[in-house]
Amino acid sequence: MESFKPIKRSRARIYVGTKYYRIKRYSEWWFGSQKYVTRKSKENPLQNVIFSHKTLLLRKLKDVDMWLQHNKVKNLKIATEKLNQIVICPGETFSYWKLLGNTTKRKGYVDGMVLHYGKVQLGVGGGLCQLSNLIYWITLHTPLTITERHRHSYDVFPDSNRTQPFGSGATCAFNYLDLQITNETSNIYQLVVYLTDTHLVGEWRSETPAIRTYKLFEKEHKITLENWGGYMRHNRIHRKVYNMNKEQIDDEFITENHAIMMYNPLLVDIKMSEYK
């Protein structure tokens, strides 16, 4: 039986571990055999929108000051300008952090909300998980292959007008918790990301129209009381695959999620139904 009990680590252990994994990632970038995306299109975006989605920029979160939300928008603006119109050719891999680089004040990033071991903290460049979440979600609706994704280990905020299954995001931390997407198709794809006055918008576009559509849903959603005293939330994410005649041709397993709940589930109305 897998134990999900949180492990308490000292600041020194976290510092050394972070340095080690960052160096390991740099080594993979520099000396690995993977061909990483570097090219942005200087022309108009590709014509065919494969999938698009948008998420609200400003949300009122319990015990989180709104100025952190406004700073998040500033950080998202810098990051989206860096990633907008990135082209991923067949055989290439998109690396979220290799393209963005470190989020420093010198680049214009400001303090935003960072989740560290389930607690809200300040961090330069905070809030960029909204962008990695969005990119992960729209990629699940394409034939592109997600080769690296890290689930959120903590469920920090209760569901509020949730429109996506629990656990359908991708956490990020420079540079060792990365989001990587490989183009194993024969077509060119292009990422389009930008901000409106109210939303963060993401699209995958291609040189050819889509021949498949996808619908994400969850299975086996449950909340458990662990023997160490905390609550855990679990589920499995699947997607149904349809051809152009809207006939289902597959049901693919995507991932499973396990997150430590940072609120009492008995005091909150949590939507437990499947997303179909």
Salt bridges, closest charged atoms under 4 A:
GLU28 OE1 - ARG25 NH1 3.19
ASP63 OD2 - LYS62 NZ 2.98
GLU81 OE2 - LYS77 NZ 3.20
GLU148 OE2 - ARG25 NH2 2.51
GLU148 OE2 - HIS150 NE2 2.79
ASP155 OD2 - ARG233 NH1 3.06
ASP159 OD1 - ARG162 NH2 2.84
ASP159 OD2 - ARG233 NH2 2.87
GLU203 OE1 - ARG205 NE 2.76
GLU220 OE2 - ARG236 NE 3.81
ASP251 OD2 - LYS219 NZ 3.69
ASP251 OD1 - HIS238 ND1 3.20
GLU252 OE1 - ARG239 NE 2.66
GLU256 OE1 - ARG236 NH1 3.82
GLU256 OE2 - HIS258 NE2 3.01
